[in-house]
């Protein structure tokens, strides 16, 4: 493998503390009568999708207010509560030192994504960071983002792998003919799918060195 495309939430970083803090703030301001939901099982898709799955019948004006409050808090301070999973910085440094081309492909907007990567000291390791609002018009899926990376960085399917915990990561790999490494410790359940067979399932982040090096 020469190129690795990483998901962010649930793969490189544990973003749950920051998302919970920002959601709690938004809910207290817009839906003070609603209890704070358990968010872990909903993390992965864009926040608008996450809230729509939690409250599918919420009126559009309340949903818009909830999203605005969440974004204002998360983009400013909540995102900085994210932390890397164990050994992520060290493994990424070794992969980069071994000549791998590293990329990020995430459902997060570009502003908090860059803030998080800078905050945890990983920004310099990636050749490109692709988010939905990276493009105009925005990418509608991770598969579109992966296709953009493939075209613009001349990624060979035979030497490129996507690493992630979500089904959208697996589907992005499949759409481009890339290999897929499934993360078991993340929020998503891609490691359980029978639809797309991963190259391997990683119990911890450092396991990928045994697979790729």
C-alpha positions, 0 to 999 in steps of 0.5 A: 500500500502506498496511500491511506485514506483515514476517517476522522471520528471513531478512527483517529479521534474520539470526538464524543466528549466535544460533541456531547458538550456542544449538543448539551449546550444546544439542547439547553438553549433550544429544547430545554424540556428535552433530556440529553440523549445518548449520542454514541450510537448516532455519531458518524454521519453529519450532525444534521443527520444525527439530530434528525435520527434522534428527533425525526419529528422535530419541526424544521425551525427548531431543528435549524435553531438546534443546528445553529447553536450546536455549530456555534459552540462546536466550531468555537470550542467543543471540537477542541475536546477531541483527543486521539486514540491510543498510539495514533500520532506515533503510528501515523508518523511511522507510516508517513516516515515509511513513505505512505501518502496519508489523507483524511476523509470526513463528514465533519465541516472543514473548519472544525476538522482543521482545528482538531487536527492542528490541536492534536498535532496531526495536521502536517502529516496529511497531504489532503483533508477532504470534507463535504464543504471542501468542494463547491457544490459540497460532496454529497457522500464520502464516496464522492470525496474518495472519488475526488481524491482518486482523480486529483491524487492519481490514487491506484486502487491496487495500492490505496486503502480506506481506514474507518469504522462506518459503512460510508467508509466501506462504501467509499472504498468499494466505489473507488476499488480501494481496499478497506480496513475496518475499525472495531473500536469506533462508533460505526459497525462497518466491521460487522457488515457482510456486504463489503469484506474488509482486508482486515478488522483492527482491534486497535489502531496500531494493528494496521502496521502489521497489515500494511508494513 
